[in-house]
Amino acid sequence: MKPRVFDLLLLLAILIGGALAWRSARERARLWESYDRLSRKVGDLAVADPSRVYLQAMKTDDPMSFAWRIYTPPGYKQLLKSNSGGTMSGWSSDARDFIFRVRFREDKDGPIQVYTQFQGGSSRMSLGDKALAEIVRGRWDRLRVEQLGAGGLVTLDADRPTALLKLTMPDDMQSEARKTLPPYDREKHVPTFFEIGLDPEKKSKP
């Protein structure tokens, strides 16, 4: 009787072990598929130091859409901040390799909407009021763009705040905005129409 019980327990252990191994293999396959997909879009991120942040801008061929491929180290805590007041926080105990996107959308009857996707999360924020939207409508290609990583791979210390995207109005658009926008929108969006960046949480010293 005892050998039969032992055999059953051994078989159960084998089945459980096989299920766990299958699940692990499936997760590895999913991660490799995701990694290959990112590599085809923007190439490999040469992560020489896994304790730092690596990023590279991706081409979108759309003046209202921006994207980056980003690697963040294990335990990275960050706050994504913009000059519009919108924020998004995140944390992961593991290293992450993902695509960050910022998209602008025009609403003919309201303010500009900004959509962000970051580390699996997403958010939406509004920029100013309808008057601000009218300033840039049809003239997105005239905004001066400063996009971190547009010239190639960028490496950052994990605790370093940095601007990822900055859109600045040209001089004539600034003059128009100062004449037509209410004081609150002038203060927040002129001359920098939009800015967003990482403000990581600094680790306390022991």
Disulfide bonds with the S-S distance in Angstrom:
none
